[in-house]
Every structure is written in structure tokens, then in C-alpha cells.
């Protein structure tokens, strides 16, 4: 049985565990962006529609686990600086160490960028029979 992308959160003192599941590695990265946007606007609300022109993002890292953490940290940084939740992302390229994407943000009256950073602690992307999964610790 194939399932779509999903994410769950587990709270812990000073941190939040983000579990991501998706049919593809690309899906993990897209779901990671969606999860951060959901945190920023509140989990009980529908995500707002993206505004403005797409913004390019290009990242390089040592491996795809570090690339995922760098992706999350880029989105966390932009949310804090730009005051937007990045609700739309399109991956143009992703491999073991490089990501190229475009993102579009949305303003939200109750935006709450509560995540300080994603950490590399225990991050390991795992391939399973029906896709991929990973758990990332978010410092809040």
C-alpha cells in the first residue's frame, strides 16, 4: 500500500522531533517545508496561499542528511527574516549533496517562527518498502 507524504511532531524539553515520511526523497524535502510552514502558522489552520514571485534556493552539503538539515535551516532563517511561512516549494534538482528549488512564502497575521534551528543529531534518511522516513530534532 502506497501512502502519501506525512509528518508528525513529538515535543520534548527545548526541542521538537519532526518525523517525516514520503514515497520519495524529494517528497521528504517538500514535506519538511510544509511541516515548518504549518508550525509557523499554527497546526489547526489551513496554510495560506503563496504570494509573489518564486525565490530561488540553491544548497550544497556533504550528504543528503546534512542537505535536509540545511534546507530546514534555510527555511527557518527566511521565515524569521522575511516574516513569511514558505508554503510552496518546487524542487528542480536534488541529489546526494545538492538541492535547487524555488519557494514562495505567505504572510500570516499570527506568524510565529518558533523554531530556532534544525539539528543533525541522529538524522538518518531511511529507505523503507513504501518510501523514505527521517526524524529531525528541531531546537525551539
C-alpha positions, 0 to 999 in steps of 0.5 A: 500500500502506497501512502502519501507524504506525512509528518508528525511532531513529538515535543520534548524539553527545548526541542521538537522531533519532526518525523517525516515520511514520503514515497520519495526523497524529494517528497521528504524535502517538500514535506519538511517545508510544509511541516515548518510552514504549518508550525509557523502558522499554527497546526489547526489552520489551513496554510495560506496561499503563496504570494509573489514571485518564486525565490530561488534556493540553491544548497550544497552539503556533504550528504543528503542528511546534512542537505535536509538539515540545511534546507530546514535551516534555510527555511527557518532563517527566511521565515524569521527574516522575511516574516513569511511561512514558505508554503510552496516549494518546487524542487528542480534538482536534488541529489546526494549533496545538492538541492535547487528549488524555488519557494514562495512564502505567505504572510500570516497575521499570527506568524510565529517562527518558533523554531530556532534551528534544525539539528543533525543529531541522529538524522538518518534518511531511511529507505523503507518498502513504501518510501523514505522516513527521517526524524529531525530534532528541531531546537525551539 
